Amino acid sequence: MDERNKLIILYDYYGNLLSTSQQSYFEDYYFNNLSLSEISENLDVSRNAVHKQLKVSCDKLLEFENILGFVKKSNELKKYIEKIDNEDIKNKLIELLEN
């Protein structure tokens, strides 16, 4: 998995733990595909400030995963769930895991 996709998955799990401004920078860059310059113009801050906030946000997401490990645990659970023969139970577990 490339770094961009990894960060997006981490954001799905831990994005609410970032500040509102960090969420905004992250979403503009990774989801709205805005460049650093576009974000800096929209928010009236320097390009360097945008870069720094993105770096801090990404570092925090990686740190949250290192401490909590929800993504790793979720992936491991999915592997075990796939081995379950009962489709009703399998589907319910997948539904619980994804919510």
Buried (B, 14 or more C-beta within 10 A) or exposed (E): EEEEEBBBBBBEBBBEBBEEEBBBBBEBBBEEEBEBEBBBEEBEBEBEBBBEBBEBBBEBBBEBBEEEEBBEEEEEBEEEBEEEEEEEEBEEBBEEEEE
